[in-house]
Amino acid sequence: MTVQVQLLGRGTYGPRVEYGPNVSPLWSFFLSPSAQNSVLIYNDGTVIEGQSFDEFRQIQQPDVHTFILGGTDFRTDVGSFEYDALTAAGYTWRNVYTDNVYPETYDSPYNSYN
């Protein structure tokens, strides 16, 4: 039986706040939520995390194995290429259980995610 896991530990970046003439001062007091970084995994196992990548040019290079869009729920199997590369890069995981499969210890789905 394969164990599926959910990627945790991606960084975030804060909202850009506009300043200057013709910009409402309201935006100085309203801060929208931060956004999650995207991740590129290359064929050699190198992992790069960033806010954005050069349009689609960097994402569609032949040496890119996987692109994980920021803000998405990325899941993979333990032992997969993506799992090994991201684990080696220092990312953490949360077990995802399928129907009628229960872990030995309680793992609340309501825990805060990283």
N, C-alpha and C positions, 0 to 999 in steps of 0.2 A: 504494500500500500504506500502510495506517495504522500508526502506531507506537503501541503500547500502553505505558503507563508506570505505575509503582507509586508511590503517595504516601509520602514520607518526611518526617521533621522535625516530627511532632506531639509536643507536650510531654507530660510525664507528671506525675502527682501521687503523693505517697507514701501509704503505708497509714496509716489512722487507728489510733492506739494508745490503748486504753482505760486509764484510771488511776482510782484511788479505792477506796473500800471495796467489799468483795465482788467484787473483780476479781483474778484470779490474777496473781501477780507474774511468772509465766512470760511473759506477753504483753509485759512490759518488755524481754525479751531476744530475742523472736522478731519479726522484721520480715518481713512478707510482701512480695512483689514490688510495685513501683509499677505503677500502671495508666495507660493511655494516654488522653489527652483526646479528646473528641468534637469534631466540627466542623460548623458550620452555614454554608451558602452561601446568601445571599439573592439575589433576582432582579436586584438592582442590582449584584451582584458583590462586595458586602461579605462578609467572612469573619470569623466569631467562633469562637474555640476555648474550650472550657470542660470542667470535670469533669462537670457534669450540667446539664441544662436543666429548667425548671419542668415536670416531668412531660411530658405530651404537648402541653400548651398552646402552648409556644414552638416546638416542632418542627412543629406542624400549622398554623402561621399561613400565610395565602395568599401572603405575600411570601417564604417560604422555598422555595428552589429544590432544595437537596440537603441531607440530613442524613447525616453519616458517623459511625457509631457508633465510639467508642473501642475499640481492640483489634482492629479489622477490617482486612483487607487490601484497601484501596481502590485500584482500577485504573481508568484511563480512557484515552482516545485523545488524542494530542497535537493541540492545536487545538480541543478541545471547550470548552464553556462552563466546566465544572468545572476543567479544566486551566488555562485563562486566568485565572480568578478566584484559584485557589490559588497560581499562579505569581506573580501580582501581589501577593499577600499575603506572599510570601517563602518559600513551601514549596518543597521540592526533590523531585526525582523520580529513579527508577531505571528504566532500560529493561527491558521484559519481552519476551522473544523467544518466538515461537511455534515449533512443531516445524519442523525443517529450515530454519530461518532463523538464520544465524550472524552475529554482529557483526564489525566489522573488528578490534576489539581485544577481548581476553579480559575478560569481566566475570563473576567467580565468583559463583554463586548462594549461596555460603557466606559472603560478606562480611557483616559485622554490619549490621543494619538500624537506622535511627534511629527 
